[in-house]
Amino acid sequence: MDHFGSIQTPIMFYLNQATNNMKHYYQLPRLWCAAVMAIVMAISLAMTGCQTMRSPSTTLSSTSLQSSTSLPKVIATAPTNLPQMDASQLSGKLIFIYLTGFGENRQAQLIETQIDGSNPKTLYKVNGTIMSLSASRLGDRLIFTVQAGKSYPKVVILDRATLQVTEISAVSAKRTHNFSGAISPDGRQLLLANSQMGNPEIFLTDSSGNIKQQLTHQPAIDLAPVWLPDGQSFIFTSDKAKFLQPQLYQYYFAKQQFLPLNLPGKTNAIARVSPSGRLITYVSDNSQGRLTDMATKKSIAINNEGLAEPANFSPDGNYLLYSAKNRIKIIPVPTFEPLTPQQSPANWTIEFADSNHQPFTIREPIWVNY
């Protein structure tokens, strides 16, 4: 089992806390466990432990790892049906979460490499877990969730030029927990999934995390907001329609309302949006990655790895990338026509090994401009 294998513990969350302080326990269905594993793990810890566990202080620039730092090293690159593609010639950088160890010995790093996986560099490291990684439009800032040891999960922003890390703490009279965030296209605002109302809701904040507006108000789990490129709307994951059967919704700022995307499948979660805003990727039934055209509603499967994370887009929108345990796969954005039996998907696979020969997992690779 890898670092984010199935969890069997129930998740506790508050239903309509303003009128009902009773806590409800539910067993997570398999897909919900898989599709939002990183975020649900954070919520489960925070909400089941918030009355009995102290929140220890967290050094956000954690540099005192107990064992020597591991780094990924490329052991193989394999282009399939891409004879013209040389990943070393593609511009930009890869950034991904690199996990080693288990339980209390888990360590996480943000690693930056060339597009072909060479020249790895650690941007950030922590004794704990890193989750929900995304970047600003320019790629100069990274936003992600950190859970150090037994502390509560926190959303932080890392400046790639200075490596300065800033914790995003939403202003509230009550103790709150931030589970995931997204930087607006103009870089001036954030969307945060925040638990100040009990169950996670989506909030609009300034760039420092000061709350400007609560955008969702419902007894549901609302998570993983992602901006559309024009900044006029965003997509998020919610089990509003049916408990713990997540679907994707689009919130429109002008109307101050959200509507379901009505995608095929019993469950759909954790979206990523192309630079044009027309295409989205997400995780659907049985942890299947999918690509959908928002205009035509055409949809195809894009991987069968069962890793419960969506593919991310390259800055130019021409490629998709996703992790597969110890590998990163880069594929051209496919057409919506099915392949013939004689055809096979084109991809570029980068396989890694650990410099200290430890077991490891790669998660949530993103592609930034520089």
Helices and strands as residue ranges (DSSP letters): E 11-14, E 23-26, H 30-35, H 37-49, E 72-80, G 87-89, E 93-100, G 103-105, E 107-114, E 121-126, E 128-135, E 141-148, E 154-159, E 165-168, E 178-183, E 189-194, E 201-206, E 211-214, E 222-227, E 233-238, E 247-252, E 257-260, E 269-273, E 279-284, G 285-287, E 288-293, E 299-303, E 312-313, E 319-324, E 327-332, E 347-354, E 360-368
